[in-house]
Amino acid sequence: MPAPPRNGERRTKKGFNPKTRTDRAQQAGQDQDDSDDEVMMAEAQKANFEAAEGKAKAAVHKATGNTFFASSNWAGAVQSFSEAIQCDPTDHVFFSNRSASYLNLGKTNEAVADAKECVKLSPAWAKGYSRLGAALWKEGKLADAKQAYSEGLKLEPTNAVIKQGLREVIEAMVGGGDKSSEPATAAPESKDVVPPSADVETTPAPVEDGPPVLGIDLGTTYSCVAVFMDGEVQVLADDEGRRTVPSYVAFNSGTGERLIGERAKAQASKNIDNTFFDVKRILGQKMSDEAVQKEAKRLPFKIIAGDNGQPLIQAEVNGKPRKLAPEEISAAVLGEMKRIAEARLGRTDLTKAVITVPAYFNDAQRKATQAAGAIAGLEVLRVINEPTAAALAYGLDEKGQAAQKGKGSNILIFDLGGGTFDVTVLRIEEGIFEVKATGGDTRLGGEDFDATVATHIIAELKKVHKLDVSGDAQKKSRVKAAVEKAKRALSSNEVTKVEIALDGEEYAIDLTRAKFEALNAEFFDRTLATVKKVLNDSKLKPTEIDEVVLVGGSTRIPKIQSMLREYMQVETLCKSVNPDEAVAYGAAVQGAILSGCRHPACSALLLVDVTPLSLGIETQGSNMSIIIPRNSQIPCTRSSIFTTTEDYQTGLEVKVFEGERPCTNSNHLLGDFHVSGIERAKREVPQIQVMFALDANGVLNVTASDLTTKVTASCQIGGACKGLSKEEIEKMLSEAAQYAAEDELFRRKLELKNQLEHIAYASSEADRDEILVWLEGRGMADMTVEQLEAKLKVLGYEPKA
């Protein structure tokens, strides 16, 4: 029974609760909501049905589009994929497929727009970035294409198609982005079926066509040559089995013979004025340069200014004075490298080469190196940076290959040779060698260490033995040679002796490793300062470098190694590549790549280098206006708009500089040219576009155009001084060929003379004396091959072939 109501309560019907007006309104609203929910549910069901129907229709249109695509009916494919998108605008695959169709029609704007929509709809779908990369590539936006492929690889690091796309777009950037390197358009994507060959990475069959390309390390003190043959790099030895050859050239005043390499170096102290070395340090520069002036004082031979301000070397050839360009001396060394290769390989068709230069070589020095190659009779396919070439050698090394198979590696190349120093940071991943930053000093190396110690030894000779040799170039040369030998000994010993023979007396002066390090502490510190700068430019910390690779003979110095280990915070440094041969090794690999050698070891590698110095022009107030910043990937093209500073100005002087200082007075002038016929207008009205095009060899072409009058002026920067003209190069080439013929003639005469001497010492005493007297009565310069061969036949012997 229900309880009686209390005071103040109203009686209610069973099961009914009294509500306020608000409560009743809410109840009415709830009833309406229930009704709305039913309507919405019905609408949702209808929408779901329509969506499902739309997806079904879209699938039909997509299948039709795929059929059109397979039959190369691009317009039909676009129409079908567009109908699929109308039916279902949320499916990213439809936009991807229509992008591919547009790409085949050449409608790159539409292809890019669809690819971007695909990525927007599905930002986690790696293949969308692959499609975007292909579209941007064909539109000519290679840097953006590279970024798109890179984003795709972040999502799918093992995607072979995206890896291939990234590699090919970088290769297109290196090759200048020509049409032949445009991307192949992939088949439309399918969620269910993988397009044929879409994810298959094929390995080309090994094919090596034509003669090998020479890889030449044209060093300041030593040079080396290598070739890629039979699937591997072969470093070639000279006639005595040496794999590195001194970069020395001499002229024998007595016989007129030209000596190159070890023979030239061996007689240097006796032929001071006519033996030339370290020429790389004055190559492609002006005589007025402070650095060239210092070299002219240091080197024992005469260096004079030419008509155009370039340094020339005073020589005596066949008893006559002769002025030689540094390019001619370098050409003689390059010619010897070519001869060594031809002799070792038994070929006469080796005419192409890749030549290395220090990373910090400027435009003029690179052009001078190319000119030296031309004089030597070589077609220089590419001039590449020495540390980058060494990185290629490391990449083919087992340790380097292991690094590539993982997540990639950051590599620091420390290249300290006889005359130059370079540091380069690279990223090596999946066969792509991407230079991040580079720096160096073209006048820092083992020669400087030797000079410092030689000065100390000369002072010790005067102090201890009362012998002053400072004014005798020949004796100083002997001291230098003894110091170089002692320096090498200190790499494995704490103390050694500098042994010198002077005026018939033997002198031995103690030299400790500690003293050697103290004398060269300033130079050593400079190398570490460069390492810090390059790391800063690459935006990497020492701990983010996976491997420090040593290149160049001077890296054998223990103090250099200990400083590097300490700063880079590593226990060991990479010594798996031969420091003396690594640069030539890498140049040979690059030569094989450029020649189109279809071998897995080459085709899997791609080199992306950078420019070491900023390039720009001088504007009002001697301001350096940078157009191509340092560490920009090459090849590259950049442009900026400039204007006039005076009313009705009709001409403009364009001065091109390289360097990092804000004022051009502190930078290096590369060249200049004049633009005439620009728009006659008030100051700051004309618009002149200045375009810099830096090719894969690091050679700069500059163009200035008035955007109104269309007048254009351009030049290929010849460098700090007037470069060699085509006529001068052809003349030097002819002379080099003459020297080569004379060298070969001298070798032939020497072979026949040696054969006669061998016969003499194997004969009776009377016959021996007769042969030797006959030989002594004729100098090498006077004897002919015919006379020597005739003498052999008289004695009953056939001349050796």
C-alpha positions in Angstrom: 0.0 0.0 0.0 1.4 3.5 -0.9 2.3 5.8 1.9 0.1 8.8 2.6 1.2 12.0 1.0 3.2 14.3 3.1 2.4 18.0 3.5 3.3 20.0 0.4 3.4 17.0 -1.9 0.9 16.5 -4.7 -0.5 13.2 -5.3 0.7 11.6 -8.4 -0.5 8.8 -10.6 1.5 5.7 -10.3 4.5 5.7 -12.6 4.3 9.4 -13.5 6.7 12.0 -12.1 5.8 15.6 -12.0 8.0 18.0 -14.1 8.4 21.7 -14.4 7.7 23.6 -17.6 11.3 23.4 -18.5 11.3 19.7 -18.0 8.3 19.3 -20.2 10.0 21.4 -22.9 13.1 19.3 -22.7 11.0 16.2 -23.0 9.3 17.6 -26.1 12.7 18.4 -27.5 13.9 14.9 -26.8 10.9 13.5 -28.6 11.9 15.7 -31.6 15.5 14.6 -31.3 14.4 11.0 -31.5 12.5 11.9 -34.6 15.6 13.8 -36.0 17.9 10.9 -35.2 15.6 8.6 -37.2 15.8 11.0 -40.1 19.6 11.4 -39.8 20.0 7.7 -39.6 18.0 7.3 -42.7 20.0 10.0 -44.4 23.3 8.4 -43.3 22.1 5.0 -44.6 21.3 6.7 -47.9 24.7 8.5 -47.9 26.5 5.3 -47.2 24.6 3.6 -49.9 25.4 6.4 -52.3 29.0 6.4 -51.2 29.2 2.6 -51.7 27.5 3.0 -55.1 30.0 5.9 -55.9 33.0 3.7 -55.0 31.6 0.9 -57.1 31.2 3.2 -60.0 34.6 4.7 -59.4 36.1 1.3 -59.4 34.6 0.7 -62.8 35.9 4.0 -64.1 39.3 3.2 -62.6 39.4 -0.2 -64.3 38.6 1.5 -67.6 41.3 4.1 -67.0 43.8 1.4 -66.4 42.9 -0.2 -69.7 43.2 3.1 -71.5 46.6 3.6 -69.8 47.9 0.2 -70.7 47.0 0.9 -74.4 48.7 4.4 -74.2 45.4 6.2 -74.6 46.3 8.9 -72.2 43.4 11.2 -73.0 41.0 8.3 -72.4 42.8 7.5 -69.1 42.5 11.1 -67.9 38.7 11.0 -68.7 38.1 7.8 -66.9 40.2 8.7 -63.8 38.4 12.1 -63.7 35.0 10.3 -63.7 36.4 8.1 -60.9 37.3 11.2 -58.9 33.8 12.6 -59.5 32.3 9.4 -58.1 34.8 9.3 -55.2 36.9 12.4 -54.5 38.4 10.9 -51.4 40.5 8.2 -53.0 44.2 9.3 -53.3 45.0 6.6 -55.8 42.7 8.1 -58.4 44.6 11.4 -58.3 47.9 9.5 -58.5 46.7 7.7 -61.6 45.4 10.8 -63.3 48.7 12.5 -62.5 50.5 9.8 -64.4 48.2 10.1 -67.3 48.6 13.9 -67.4 52.4 13.4 -67.3 52.2 11.3 -70.5 50.2 14.0 -72.2 52.9 16.5 -71.3 50.5 18.5 -69.0 52.9 18.9 -66.2 51.0 21.5 -64.3 48.0 19.2 -64.0 50.2 16.3 -63.1 51.8 18.2 -60.3 48.5 19.4 -59.0 47.0 15.9 -58.9 50.2 14.5 -57.2 50.0 17.2 -54.5 46.3 16.4 -53.9 47.3 12.7 -53.6 49.9 13.5 -51.0 47.4 15.8 -49.2 44.7 13.0 -49.0 47.2 10.4 -47.9 50.4 11.9 -46.4 51.5 8.5 -45.2 51.4 6.9 -48.6 55.0 6.8 -49.9 54.1 6.2 -53.5 52.3 9.5 -53.6 55.7 11.2 -53.1 57.1 9.1 -55.8 54.4 10.3 -58.2 55.0 13.9 -57.1 58.7 13.5 -57.6 58.2 12.3 -61.2 55.8 15.2 -62.0 58.0 17.9 -60.5 61.0 16.3 -62.4 59.3 16.5 -65.7 58.3 20.1 -65.0 62.0 20.9 -64.6 61.9 21.5 -60.8 64.7 19.0 -60.0 65.4 20.2 -56.5 61.7 19.9 -55.5 61.5 16.5 -57.2 64.5 15.4 -55.1 62.8 16.6 -52.0 59.6 14.7 -52.8 61.5 11.5 -53.4 63.4 12.0 -50.1 60.1 12.4 -48.2 58.9 9.2 -49.8 62.0 7.4 -48.6 61.4 8.5 -45.1 58.1 6.6 -45.1 59.5 3.6 -46.9 63.3 3.4 -46.7 63.4 0.2 -48.6 61.2 1.2 -51.6 63.4 0.3 -54.6 61.3 2.5 -57.0 61.6 5.6 -54.9 65.4 4.9 -54.4 65.8 4.6 -58.2 63.8 7.8 -58.7 65.9 9.7 -56.2 69.1 8.4 -57.8 68.0 9.3 -61.3 66.8 12.8 -60.4 70.1 13.6 -58.7 71.9 12.2 -61.8 69.8 14.5 -63.9 70.9 17.4 -61.7 74.5 16.4 -62.1 74.1 16.1 -65.8 72.3 19.4 -66.2 68.8 18.0 -66.4 68.7 17.2 -70.1 65.7 15.6 -71.8 67.4 12.3 -72.1 67.4 12.0 -68.3 63.7 12.6 -67.8 61.7 10.1 -65.7 59.9 7.2 -67.2 56.3 7.5 -66.3 55.2 4.5 -64.2 52.0 2.6 -64.7 48.9 3.6 -62.7 48.8 2.5 -59.1 46.5 -0.3 -57.9 45.6 -1.1 -54.3 45.3 -4.8 -55.2 47.8 -5.4 -58.0 51.4 -4.2 -58.1 52.2 -2.8 -61.6 54.7 -4.9 -63.5 58.3 -4.1 -62.6 57.1 -1.4 -60.3 59.2 -2.6 -57.4 61.9 -4.6 -59.1 65.4 -3.3 -59.1 67.5 -4.8 -61.8 71.2 -5.1 -62.0 72.8 -4.3 -65.3 75.0 -6.9 -66.9 78.7 -6.0 -66.8 79.6 -4.3 -70.1 82.8 -2.3 -70.8 82.9 -0.7 -74.2 85.9 1.0 -75.8 89.2 2.0 -74.3 89.2 2.8 -70.5 89.2 6.4 -69.3 92.3 7.4 -67.4 91.9 8.5 -63.8 94.8 10.9 -63.0 95.7 12.4 -59.7 97.8 15.3 -60.8 99.5 16.0 -57.4 101.7 18.8 -56.3 104.5 16.5 -55.4 103.5 13.1 -56.7 101.0 11.9 -59.4 99.2 8.6 -60.0 97.2 7.0 -62.8 94.6 4.3 -62.7 92.0 2.7 -65.0 88.8 0.7 -64.5 89.1 -2.6 -66.3 87.8 -6.1 -66.0 85.4 -5.0 -63.2 88.0 -3.5 -61.0 90.3 -0.5 -60.6 94.0 -1.0 -61.6 96.6 1.5 -60.3 99.3 1.4 -62.9 103.1 1.4 -62.1 105.9 3.1 -64.1 108.8 1.3 -65.7 110.5 0.7 -62.3 107.3 -0.6 -60.6 106.5 2.7 -58.7 102.8 3.4 -58.5 103.3 7.1 -57.7 105.5 9.3 -59.8 107.2 12.6 -58.7 105.6 15.6 -60.4 109.0 16.8 -61.6 110.1 17.9 -65.1 113.7 18.7 -66.0 115.7 19.5 -69.1 119.2 18.1 -69.4 121.3 21.0 -70.7 124.0 18.6 -72.0 121.9 16.2 -74.0 118.7 18.2 -74.4 116.7 15.3 -73.0 113.5 16.0 -71.2 113.3 14.1 -67.9 110.0 13.4 -66.0 109.3 11.8 -62.7 111.9 10.0 -60.6 114.7 10.6 -63.1 114.0 14.4 -63.0 113.8 14.4 -59.2 117.0 12.4 -58.8 119.1 15.0 -60.6 117.4 18.0 -59.1 120.2 19.1 -56.8 122.7 19.1 -59.7 120.3 20.9 -62.1 118.7 23.5 -59.9 117.7 26.1 -62.6 116.3 23.6 -65.0 114.3 21.2 -62.8 110.7 22.2 -62.2 108.4 21.0 -59.4 105.5 22.3 -57.2 104.2 24.0 -60.3 100.6 23.2 -59.3 100.9 26.0 -56.7 101.2 28.7 -59.4 98.8 27.1 -62.0 96.1 29.4 -63.2 97.1 32.4 -61.2 98.6 35.9 -61.7 102.2 36.8 -61.1 101.0 39.7 -59.0 99.2 37.4 -56.5 100.9 37.5 -53.1 100.9 33.7 -52.9 102.7 33.4 -56.3 105.3 36.0 -55.2 106.0 33.8 -52.2 106.4 30.7 -54.3 108.7 32.6 -56.7 111.0 33.4 -53.7 110.8 29.8 -52.3 111.3 27.8 -55.5 114.9 27.6 -56.9 114.1 28.1 -60.5 113.1 31.5 -62.1 109.5 32.5 -62.4 108.8 35.7 -64.4 105.7 37.6 -65.4 104.3 37.1 -68.9 102.7 39.6 -71.2 99.3 39.1 -69.7 100.5 39.0 -66.1 100.6 35.2 -65.9 103.6 33.5 -64.3 106.1 31.9 -66.7 108.9 29.6 -65.9 112.4 30.4 -67.3 114.0 27.3 -68.7 116.9 26.3 -71.0 116.0 23.8 -73.7 118.7 22.6 -76.1 120.9 25.4 -75.1 118.3 28.1 -75.8 116.3 30.1 -73.3 112.6 29.2 -73.2 109.6 30.5 -71.3 107.2 27.8 -70.3 103.7 28.2 -69.0 102.9 26.2 -65.8 100.3 24.4 -68.0 103.1 23.0 -70.1 105.0 21.5 -67.1 101.7 20.0 -65.8 101.0 18.7 -69.3 104.4 16.9 -69.3 103.5 15.1 -66.1 100.0 14.2 -67.5 101.7 13.0 -70.7 103.9 10.7 -68.6 100.8 9.3 -66.9 99.4 8.6 -70.3 102.6 7.0 -71.5 102.7 4.8 -68.4 99.1 3.6 -68.9 99.8 2.8 -72.6 102.9 0.9 -71.8 101.3 -1.1 -69.0 98.1 -1.9 -70.9 99.7 -2.3 -74.4 97.4 0.2 -76.0 97.7 3.4 -78.0 94.1 4.6 -77.9 94.0 6.0 -74.4 92.9 9.6 -75.1 90.2 10.4 -72.4 90.8 11.2 -68.8 89.3 12.4 -65.5 91.7 14.7 -63.7 91.5 15.6 -60.0 92.1 19.0 -58.4 92.0 20.3 -54.9 88.5 21.1 -53.7 89.5 24.7 -53.1 90.9 25.2 -56.6 89.2 28.2 -58.2 87.7 28.5 -61.7 91.0 29.7 -63.3 93.0 26.9 -61.8 90.4 24.3 -63.0 90.5 25.8 -66.5 94.3 25.7 -66.5 94.2 22.0 -65.5 91.9 21.3 -68.4 94.3 23.2 -70.7 97.2 21.1 -69.4 95.2 18.0 -70.3 94.6 19.3 -73.8 98.3 20.0 -74.3 99.0 16.4 -73.2 96.7 15.2 -75.9 93.9 14.2 -73.5 90.2 14.9 -73.7 89.4 15.8 -70.2 85.9 14.4 -69.5 85.6 15.9 -66.0 87.7 17.8 -63.5 86.7 16.5 -60.0 87.7 17.4 -56.5 90.4 15.2 -54.9 88.5 14.4 -51.6 85.4 13.5 -53.6 87.4 11.1 -55.7 88.8 9.6 -52.6 85.2 9.2 -51.3 84.5 7.1 -54.4 87.4 4.9 -53.6 86.1 4.5 -50.1 82.7 3.7 -51.5 84.1 0.7 -53.5 86.0 -0.4 -50.5 84.4 -3.2 -48.5 84.0 -1.0 -45.4 82.3 1.7 -47.6 80.0 -0.8 -49.2 78.9 -2.1 -45.8 78.1 1.5 -44.7 75.9 2.0 -47.8 73.9 -1.1 -47.1 72.8 0.2 -43.7 71.1 3.5 -43.1 73.9 5.4 -44.9 76.9 7.1 -43.4 78.3 10.6 -42.9 82.0 10.5 -44.1 84.7 13.1 -43.5 87.5 13.0 -46.0 90.8 14.4 -44.6 93.1 14.9 -47.6 96.5 16.3 -46.7 99.0 15.8 -49.5 102.4 17.3 -50.5 101.2 20.7 -51.5 97.4 21.1 -50.8 94.9 20.3 -48.1 91.2 19.6 -48.4 88.4 18.5 -46.1 85.1 17.3 -47.4 82.0 16.0 -45.6 79.8 13.6 -47.7 76.6 11.6 -47.2 76.9 8.1 -48.7 73.7 6.2 -49.0 72.5 3.6 -51.6 75.3 4.5 -54.0 74.7 8.2 -53.9 77.7 10.3 -52.9 76.3 13.7 -51.9 78.9 16.3 -50.8 77.6 18.4 -47.9 80.4 20.8 -47.5 84.0 21.3 -48.5 87.0 23.5 -47.6 90.7 23.6 -47.7 94.0 25.4 -48.4 95.8 25.2 -51.7 99.1 26.1 -50.0 99.3 23.7 -47.1 101.0 20.3 -47.2 104.1 18.2 -46.7 106.2 20.7 -48.7 105.5 23.3 -46.1 106.4 20.9 -43.3 109.7 20.1 -45.1 110.5 23.8 -45.6 110.1 24.6 -41.9 112.3 21.7 -40.8 114.9 22.5 -43.6 115.1 26.1 -42.2 115.8 24.6 -38.8 118.4 22.2 -40.1 120.2 25.0 -42.0 120.3 27.0 -38.8 121.7 24.0 -36.9 124.4 23.5 -39.6 125.5 27.1 -39.1 125.3 27.0 -35.3 126.9 23.7 -34.7 129.2 23.1 -37.7 129.8 26.8 -38.7 128.6 25.9 -42.2 126.3 28.5 -43.9 124.4 27.0 -46.9 121.6 29.6 -46.9 122.9 31.3 -50.0 123.6 28.1 -52.0 120.6 26.8 -53.8 122.2 23.4 -54.6 123.1 22.7 -51.0 119.7 23.8 -49.8 118.2 21.4 -52.3 120.2 18.6 -50.7 119.1 19.6 -47.2 115.5 19.6 -48.4 115.8 16.0 -49.8 117.4 14.8 -46.5 114.6 16.4 -44.5 111.9 14.7 -46.6 113.6 11.4 -45.9 113.8 12.1 -42.2 110.2 13.2 -42.0 109.1 9.8 -43.4 111.2 8.0 -40.8 109.6 10.0 -38.0 106.2 8.5 -38.8 107.4 5.2 -37.3 110.3 6.4 -35.0 110.5 8.9 -32.2 114.0 10.1 -33.3 116.0 10.0 -36.5 119.0 11.7 -38.1 119.0 14.2 -41.0 122.0 12.9 -43.0 123.5 15.3 -45.6 126.6 15.1 -47.8 128.1 18.6 -48.4 131.5 19.5 -49.9 132.7 15.9 -49.4 131.7 15.9 -45.7 129.0 13.9 -44.0 126.7 15.7 -41.5 124.2 14.0 -39.2 121.8 16.1 -37.2 119.3 14.6 -34.7 115.6 15.3 -35.3 113.0 14.2 -32.8 109.3 13.7 -33.5 108.6 16.3 -30.8 110.8 18.9 -32.4 109.2 18.2 -35.8 105.7 18.7 -34.3 106.7 21.9 -32.5 108.2 23.4 -35.7 104.9 22.7 -37.6 102.4 23.2 -34.8 100.9 26.3 -36.6 100.3 24.3 -39.8 98.8 21.4 -37.9 96.4 23.8 -36.1 95.3 25.2 -39.4 94.2 21.7 -40.6 92.0 21.3 -37.5 90.5 24.8 -38.0 89.5 23.8 -41.5 87.8 20.6 -40.2 85.8 22.7 -37.7 84.7 25.1 -40.4 83.6 22.3 -42.8 81.7 20.5 -40.1 79.9 23.8 -39.2 79.0 24.3 -42.9 77.6 20.8 -43.2 75.6 21.4 -40.0 77.0 18.2 -38.4 78.7 17.6 -35.1 81.9 15.6 -34.8 79.9 12.8 -33.1 77.6 12.6 -36.2 80.5 11.6 -38.5 80.5 7.9 -38.9 84.0 7.6 -40.5 87.1 9.8 -40.9 89.0 8.7 -44.0 92.6 9.6 -44.4 94.0 10.5 -47.8 97.4 11.9 -48.9 100.9 10.9 -47.7 101.0 13.6 -45.0 98.2 11.9 -43.1 100.8 9.4 -42.0 102.1 12.0 -39.5 101.3 10.7 -36.0 100.4 14.1 -34.6 97.9 14.8 -37.4 96.2 11.5 -36.6 96.1 12.0 -32.8 94.6 15.5 -33.2 91.9 14.1 -35.5 91.1 11.3 -33.1 90.8 13.6 -30.2 88.6 16.2 -31.9 86.4 13.8 -33.8 86.0 11.7 -30.6 86.9 8.4 -32.4 89.2 5.6 -31.4 90.3 4.7 -34.9 90.6 6.5 -38.3 89.8 4.8 -41.5 93.0 3.6 -43.3 91.4 1.0 -45.5 92.1 3.0 -48.7 95.6 3.6 -49.8 96.3 7.3 -49.0 98.7 7.6 -52.0 96.4 6.0 -54.6 92.9 6.7 -53.4 92.4 9.8 -55.5 93.5 8.3 -58.8 91.4 5.2 -57.9 88.3 7.3 -57.5 89.0 9.3 -60.6 89.2 6.0 -62.6 85.8 5.0 -61.2 84.3 8.4 -62.2 85.9 7.9 -65.6 84.2 4.6 -66.0 80.8 6.1 -65.0 81.2 9.0 -67.5 82.2 6.6 -70.3 79.0 4.7 -69.8 80.6 1.5 -68.5 77.7 -0.7 -67.6 79.2 -2.6 -64.7 77.4 -2.9 -61.3 80.4 -1.5 -59.5 80.0 1.8 -61.5 76.3 2.0 -62.3 75.5 1.8 -58.6 77.4 5.0 -57.8 76.4 8.6 -58.3 78.5 11.6 -57.4 76.9 15.0 -56.4 79.6 17.6 -55.7 79.5 21.2 -54.5 81.2 24.5 -55.3 83.8 25.4 -52.5 83.5 29.2 -52.8 80.7 31.7 -53.2 80.4 33.4 -56.6 78.9 36.8 -57.3 79.4 40.2 -58.9 80.5 43.6 -57.6 77.8 46.2 -57.0 77.9 49.8 -56.0 80.3 50.5 -53.1 82.5 47.4 -53.9 79.8 45.2 -52.4 79.9 41.5 -53.0 76.5 40.4 -54.3 76.5 36.6 -54.1 74.6 34.7 -56.8 75.8 31.2 -56.1 76.5 30.5 -52.4 79.4 28.2 -51.4 78.6 24.5 -51.0 75.9 24.8 -53.7 75.4 21.5 -55.6 76.9 21.5 -59.0 76.1 21.8 -61.8 73.7 24.6 -61.0 72.3 27.8 -62.5 71.4 30.9 -60.5 70.3 34.4 -61.5 69.6 37.8 -59.9 68.2 41.1 -61.2 70.3 44.2 -61.0 69.8 47.8 -62.2 71.7 51.0 -63.1 73.1 53.6 -60.7 73.0 56.6 -63.1 70.3 58.3 -65.2 70.3 57.2 -68.9 73.2 54.8 -68.4 73.6 52.6 -71.5 76.5 50.4 -70.5 77.3 48.2 -67.5 80.6 46.7 -66.3 80.1 43.2 -64.8 83.0 42.1 -62.5 82.8 38.5 -61.3 84.3 37.5 -57.9 84.6 34.5 -55.7 85.1 34.5 -52.0 83.2 35.0 -48.7 84.1 38.6 -47.7 81.3 41.3 -48.0 83.7 43.6 -49.8 85.1 42.6 -53.2 88.5 44.2 -52.4 89.0 41.2 -50.2 87.8 38.6 -52.7 89.3 37.1 -55.8 88.5 38.6 -59.2 87.7 35.9 -61.7 87.0 38.2 -64.7 84.9 41.0 -66.1 83.0 42.0 -69.2 80.9 44.9 -70.5 77.2 45.0 -71.4 76.3 47.8 -73.8 72.9 48.8 -75.3 70.9 48.5 -72.1 67.6 50.4 -71.8 68.2 54.2 -71.7 66.1 55.3 -68.7 66.3 56.8 -65.3 68.5 55.2 -62.7 67.1 52.0 -61.1 64.6 51.6 -64.0 66.4 49.1 -66.3 66.4 45.5 -65.2 69.5 43.5 -66.0 69.4 39.8 -65.3 72.8 38.2 -64.5 72.9 34.5 -64.7 75.7 32.2 -63.4 75.9 28.7 -64.9 78.4 26.4 -63.1 79.1 23.2 -64.9 80.1 19.8 -63.5 83.8 20.7 -64.0 83.3 23.8 -61.8 83.8 26.1 -64.8 81.7 29.2 -64.7 79.7 30.8 -67.5 78.2 34.2 -66.9 75.4 35.9 -69.0 74.0 39.4 -68.5 70.7 40.3 -70.3 68.6 43.5 -70.3 65.0 42.3 -69.9 63.7 45.2 -72.0 66.0 45.6 -74.9 67.0 41.8 -74.8 70.6 42.8 -75.4 72.9 40.1 -74.0 76.6 39.7 -73.2 78.3 36.7 -71.9 81.6 35.1 -71.2 83.2 32.0 -69.8 85.3 33.2 -66.9 88.9 32.7 -67.8 90.1 33.2 -64.2 92.4 35.5 -62.4 94.6 36.0 -65.4 94.1 35.6 -69.2 93.8 31.9 -69.8 95.5 30.2 -72.7 93.9 30.8 -76.0 92.9 28.0 -78.4 95.9 28.9 -80.6 98.3 28.8 -77.6 97.0 25.5 -76.5 97.3 24.1 -80.1 100.9 25.4 -80.3 101.8 23.8 -76.9 100.1 20.6 -78.0 102.3 20.5 -81.1 105.4 21.1 -79.0 104.3 18.5 -76.5 103.9 16.0 -79.3 107.4 16.9 -80.5 108.8 16.4 -77.0 107.0 13.1 -76.7 108.6 12.0 -80.0 112.0 13.1 -78.8 111.5 11.3 -75.5 110.6 8.1 -77.3 113.6 8.5 -79.6 115.9 9.0 -76.6 114.5 5.9 -74.9 115.1 3.9 -78.1 118.7 5.1 -78.3 119.2 4.3 -74.6 117.9 0.7 -75.1 120.3 0.2 -78.0 123.2 1.7 -76.1 122.5 -0.5 -73.1 122.4 -3.5 -75.5 125.8 -2.6 -76.9 127.2 -2.2 -73.4 125.8 -5.6 -72.3 127.5 -7.2 -75.4 130.7 -5.4 -74.6 131.0 -6.7 -71.1 130.2 -10.2 -72.3 132.9 -10.1 -75.1 136.7 -10.5 -75.1 138.8 -7.7 -73.6 139.8 -6.4 -77.1 136.2 -6.4 -78.4 134.9 -4.8 -75.2 137.4 -1.9 -75.3 136.6 -1.3 -79.0 132.8 -1.1 -78.3 133.2 1.1 -75.3 135.6 3.4 -77.0 133.1 3.7 -79.9 130.3 4.5 -77.5 132.3 7.0 -75.5 133.3 8.9 -78.6 129.7 9.7 -79.3 127.3 11.6 -77.1 123.7 10.5 -76.8 122.6 13.7 -78.6 124.9 13.0 -81.5 124.1 9.3 -82.0 121.3 8.2 -84.2 119.2 5.1 -83.9 120.4 4.0 -87.3 124.1 4.2 -86.2 123.4 2.2 -83.1 121.5 -0.5 -85.0 124.2 -0.6 -87.7 126.9 -1.2 -85.0 124.9 -4.0 -83.5 124.5 -5.7 -86.9 128.3 -5.3 -87.6 128.8 -7.2 -84.3 126.4 -9.9 -85.5 123.5 -9.0 -83.3 119.9 -8.0 -84.1 118.6 -4.8 -82.4 116.1 -5.6 -79.7 112.6 -4.5 -80.6 
